[in-house]
Structure formats: C-alpha cells, structure tokens
Amino acid sequence: MSATLSTLLWLAVVVTFGAVVPIVPTGAAVSGAAAFAAHQNPVHVLLVVVAGAGGAYVGDLAMYAICRWGGEQLARRLRWLRDQERLERMRKKLDERQVSVLLVSRLLPGGRVPVLLAAALMRLDWRRFAVTNLPACLLWSTVYAGIGIFGYAIFPEPWQSVVAAVLLVLLISQTAAVVSRRREAAADRRDVSPRQKEA
C-alpha cells in the first residue's frame, strides 16, 4: 500500500509541475499510471484519477497566480501571449460561459494557458476561478485515465498497456492540436475578411 501511495504522490507532483511548466506530458503520465494501476487493482484507477486531478488543480492555481502576478508583460516575455486577438477572443468566451471554456481548455492541447492568462488579465475572482476549475481538472484526469484503461483492455502485460496508453495520448494530442490550429486559422480568416471589405 505504501508503494501505491508513493506512486500516487509522485504522479500528483509530476502533474502539478507539468501544469506550471507546460512541456511535461501530464496527460500521458495519468494515462500510463491508470493503465498500470488497472493491472494491479482496478480500484486504484480511481486513486489515479484523484491524484491526477489534484495535481492539475494545484498546478492550475499556481499558474493562475503567476498570470495574475506577472500579467501581460510576463506573458509576452515567456511567449505565452503570441496573439492579442486570440486573447481577446478568449476573454469574450470567458465572459459568456466560464465553466465550459475552462472544461474545454483543459482538454485541448495548448488551450489551457491562453484561457488561464485571459482569466487572469480580466481579473476573474479567485474564488470563482477555484470553484470553476475544479470540475475541469476532474474531467481532464478522468478522460486521460480512461485512455489508460483502454490500453489495459487491449494488452495483457502492464508495460504494453502503459506504452499503448502513452502513444494513444500523444496521437490524440497531436490530432487535437492540428484541428485546433486549423480552427484558429479559419477564425482569423473570418476576422480579416470583414476588415478587407471595410477597407
């Protein structure tokens, strides 16, 4: 049991770190841990979901604090803010529907940081952010644990399940990133067209 708790603690630390330093593949970590846990004891998958969600939540709070503290100047220095128009679109979406935007941003590769930055720059209330972000982190962890269970269902050996889960996460992430970039490019083209007509 102590080994399981140690593994869950490490998972939470890795996910927290990855939420603050977005180069760490946190989704793959949760999926791999869930695939491995399913081979050991299926009940442990629930603990993986909790550890992943907890790490993501703490990391998001830290990231939100950094965005609130550093503001737009820090975002530009760290190259988080590449496009002012995209930031404005995020602000409008957050104004209209905070919960759904946070839910979706947690699942889309590259979607979380712009939304956290937009929320920080519009000075979204801390308590509101903390309450709204909790289901987003739980959903994120559940989805990635589900991918790990899929790997467990296909392969008999734990290492095969872990590798399959990680590869599947990377494939899904890359596909989602391509789709997201195409949508943004289409949105940019739609924004440019009315301006050209006005000119």
C-alpha positions as CSV (number, residue, x, y, z in Angstrom):
1,M,0.0,0.0,0.0
2,S,2.9,2.4,0.8
3,A,4.3,1.8,-2.7
4,T,0.9,2.7,-4.2
5,L,0.7,5.9,-2.1
6,S,4.2,6.8,-3.1
7,T,3.4,6.3,-6.8
8,L,0.2,8.4,-6.5
9,L,2.2,11.2,-4.7
10,W,4.8,11.2,-7.5
11,L,2.0,11.3,-10.1
12,A,0.5,14.4,-8.3
13,V,3.9,16.1,-8.2
14,V,4.6,15.4,-11.9
15,V,1.2,16.7,-12.9
16,T,1.5,19.8,-10.7
17,F,4.9,20.5,-12.2
18,G,3.6,19.9,-15.7
19,A,0.7,22.3,-15.2
20,V,3.2,25.1,-14.3
21,V,5.8,24.1,-16.9
22,P,3.7,23.0,-19.8
23,I,6.3,20.9,-21.6
24,V,5.7,17.9,-19.4
25,P,3.2,15.5,-20.9
26,T,0.9,15.3,-17.9
27,G,-1.9,13.5,-19.8
28,A,0.4,10.7,-20.7
29,A,1.5,10.4,-17.1
30,V,-2.1,10.0,-15.9
31,S,-2.9,7.5,-18.7
32,G,0.2,5.4,-18.1
33,A,-0.4,5.4,-14.3
34,A,-4.1,4.3,-14.9
35,A,-3.1,1.5,-17.3
36,F,-0.6,0.2,-14.7
37,A,-3.0,0.6,-11.8
38,A,-5.7,-1.3,-13.7
39,H,-3.4,-4.3,-13.9
40,Q,-2.6,-4.2,-10.2
41,N,-6.0,-3.4,-8.7
42,P,-8.8,-1.7,-10.7
43,V,-9.9,0.3,-7.6
44,H,-6.5,2.1,-7.8
45,V,-7.6,3.7,-11.0
46,L,-9.9,5.9,-9.0
47,L,-7.0,6.9,-6.9
48,V,-5.0,7.8,-10.0
49,V,-7.9,10.0,-11.2
50,V,-7.9,11.8,-7.8
51,A,-4.1,12.2,-7.8
52,G,-4.1,13.5,-11.4
53,A,-7.0,15.9,-10.7
54,G,-5.4,17.1,-7.5
55,G,-2.1,17.7,-9.2
56,A,-3.7,19.5,-12.1
57,Y,-5.8,21.7,-9.8
58,V,-2.8,22.8,-7.6
59,G,-0.8,23.4,-10.8
60,D,-3.6,25.5,-12.3
61,L,-3.9,27.6,-9.2
62,A,-0.1,28.2,-9.2
63,M,-0.3,29.1,-12.9
64,Y,-3.2,31.4,-12.4
65,A,-1.3,33.1,-9.6
66,I,1.7,33.5,-11.9
67,C,-0.5,35.0,-14.6
68,R,-2.2,37.4,-12.1
69,W,1.1,38.5,-10.7
70,G,3.1,38.8,-13.9
71,G,0.3,40.0,-16.1
72,E,0.6,40.7,-19.8
73,Q,4.3,41.7,-19.5
74,L,5.4,38.4,-18.1
75,A,3.2,36.5,-20.6
76,R,5.0,38.3,-23.5
77,R,8.4,37.6,-22.0
78,L,7.7,33.9,-21.7
79,R,6.0,33.9,-25.1
80,W,2.7,32.7,-23.7
81,L,1.0,35.6,-25.5
82,R,1.6,35.4,-29.2
83,D,-1.6,36.9,-30.5
84,Q,-3.5,39.7,-28.9
85,E,-6.7,38.9,-31.0
86,R,-6.7,35.3,-29.7
87,L,-6.5,36.7,-26.1
88,E,-9.5,39.0,-26.8
89,R,-11.5,36.0,-28.2
90,M,-10.7,34.1,-25.0
91,R,-11.8,37.0,-22.8
92,K,-15.2,37.2,-24.7
93,K,-15.7,33.4,-24.4
94,L,-14.9,33.5,-20.6
95,D,-17.3,36.4,-20.2
96,E,-20.1,34.4,-21.8
97,R,-19.5,30.9,-20.4
98,Q,-16.7,30.4,-17.8
99,V,-17.3,26.8,-16.9
100,S,-17.5,25.3,-20.4
101,V,-14.5,27.3,-21.6
102,L,-12.4,26.1,-18.6
103,L,-13.6,22.5,-19.2
104,V,-12.7,22.5,-22.9
105,S,-9.4,24.4,-22.4
106,R,-8.2,21.7,-20.0
107,L,-8.7,19.0,-22.7
108,L,-7.3,20.8,-25.7
109,P,-3.5,20.8,-26.2
110,G,-2.3,24.4,-25.9
111,G,-5.7,25.6,-24.8
112,R,-5.2,25.9,-21.1
113,V,-2.5,28.6,-20.8
114,P,-4.3,31.2,-23.1
115,V,-7.5,30.7,-21.1
116,L,-5.7,31.0,-17.7
117,L,-4.0,34.1,-19.0
118,A,-7.2,35.6,-20.3
119,A,-8.9,34.9,-16.9
120,A,-6.1,36.4,-15.0
121,L,-5.9,39.6,-17.2
122,M,-9.7,40.1,-16.8
123,R,-9.2,39.7,-13.1
124,L,-11.6,36.8,-12.6
125,D,-12.3,36.4,-8.9
126,W,-10.0,33.9,-7.2
127,R,-12.9,32.0,-5.6
128,R,-14.8,31.9,-8.8
129,F,-11.8,30.5,-10.6
130,A,-11.1,27.9,-7.9
131,V,-14.7,26.6,-7.9
132,T,-15.0,26.7,-11.7
133,N,-11.6,25.0,-12.4
134,L,-12.3,22.0,-10.1
135,P,-14.6,20.1,-12.4
136,A,-12.3,20.9,-15.4
137,C,-9.4,19.2,-13.6
138,L,-11.5,16.2,-12.6
139,L,-12.9,15.8,-16.1
140,W,-9.3,16.1,-17.6
141,S,-8.0,13.4,-15.2
142,T,-10.9,11.1,-15.8
143,V,-10.5,11.3,-19.6
144,Y,-6.8,10.5,-19.5
145,A,-7.3,7.7,-17.0
146,G,-10.0,6.4,-19.4
147,I,-7.4,6.3,-22.2
148,G,-5.1,4.3,-19.8
149,I,-8.0,1.8,-19.2
150,F,-8.4,1.4,-22.9
151,G,-4.7,0.4,-23.1
152,Y,-5.2,-2.0,-20.3
153,A,-8.2,-3.6,-22.0
154,I,-6.2,-4.3,-25.2
155,F,-2.9,-5.6,-23.9
156,P,-2.3,-8.3,-21.3
157,E,1.1,-7.1,-20.0
158,P,1.3,-3.9,-17.8
159,W,4.2,-2.4,-19.8
160,Q,2.3,-2.9,-23.1
161,S,-0.7,-1.2,-21.6
162,V,1.4,1.8,-20.4
163,V,3.2,2.2,-23.8
164,A,-0.1,1.9,-25.7
165,A,-1.8,4.5,-23.4
166,V,1.1,7.0,-23.8
167,L,1.2,6.5,-27.5
168,L,-2.5,7.0,-27.8
169,V,-2.4,10.2,-25.7
170,L,0.4,11.6,-27.9
171,L,-1.6,10.7,-31.1
172,I,-4.8,12.3,-29.7
173,S,-2.9,15.4,-28.5
174,Q,-1.2,15.9,-31.9
175,T,-4.5,15.4,-33.8
176,A,-6.4,17.8,-31.5
177,A,-3.5,20.4,-31.9
178,V,-3.8,20.2,-35.7
179,V,-7.6,20.6,-35.6
180,S,-7.3,23.5,-33.1
181,R,-4.7,25.3,-35.3
182,R,-7.0,24.9,-38.3
183,R,-10.0,26.3,-36.5
184,E,-7.9,29.3,-35.3
185,A,-6.7,29.9,-38.8
186,A,-10.3,29.8,-40.1
187,A,-11.4,32.2,-37.4
188,D,-8.6,34.6,-38.2
189,R,-9.6,34.5,-41.9
190,R,-13.2,35.3,-41.0
191,D,-12.0,38.2,-38.9
192,V,-9.8,39.6,-41.7
193,S,-12.5,39.3,-44.4
194,P,-14.9,42.0,-42.9
195,R,-11.9,44.3,-42.4
196,Q,-10.9,44.0,-46.1
197,K,-14.4,44.8,-47.2
198,E,-14.5,47.9,-45.0
199,A,-11.1,49.0,-46.4
